């Protein structure tokens, strides 16, 4: 059986990419299709597969600034010709499920979440934009919502990564789904001595609510360590008091060490599944 895996973008190793690694274990000969791919920031397991990228990869700063090309994402994903495959599995948190397939090819979508910035977090993302960007984004997002709903009707089977996401799939796409939780590698974690600091782990973007954690710890004066990077980091560092330390993106061994020594874990946002609280 010839299998294609479609992932929104391969520019980091986060929860969605961990699921993709598991799919690579199940289908070791599968080909991968994605909008953009940065081999230096993706695991060897994923890089060992045959990976096809979209035209966005070749645009100016396409890999680093792929999010600036959001209006082109639907057109880019539709250009992939998957007519030679027996099974297509899309790993969806962007536009991956938008591939156009012949009627005899089975399409299973493992959904991490319907696109947050056009559905459940549309207004939160919009508040981060300037006036002209808000006007433009209102038009683009309206088009993308229509496109997103239509292509959701072409998927044969939906798998949700949580009951939370299952509710979103029903709300925004009116589709039923089965819940299969993503992998969490519990065995690598341990309990160490309590060193009195609190820990936030996650990408520093609006929906993770790191700004709320910074505001709270500015007020209470307790030590907070923030592991993660993202577009809000510079702004948050300016707001943070001296009791808050930013470590940026860290390898797994450093992350595990900080989990083991912290007094408490700070989780202010609403997640799709939420791997970090379980860790």
Secondary structure, 3 states (H helix, E strand, C coil): CCEEEEECCECCCCHHHHHHHHHHHHCCCCEEEECCECHHHCCHHHHCCCEEECHHHHCCCCCCCHHHHHHHHHHHHCCCCCCCCCEEEEEECCCHHHCCCCCCCEEEEEECCCCHHHCCCHHHHHHCCCHHHHHHHHHHHHHHHHHHHHHHCCCCEEEECCHHHHHHHHHHHCCCCEECCCCCCHHHCCCCCCCCCEEEECCCCHHHCHHHHHHHHHHHCCCEEEECCCCCHHHHHHHCCCCEEEEECCCHHHHHHHHHHCCEECCCCCCCCCHHHHC
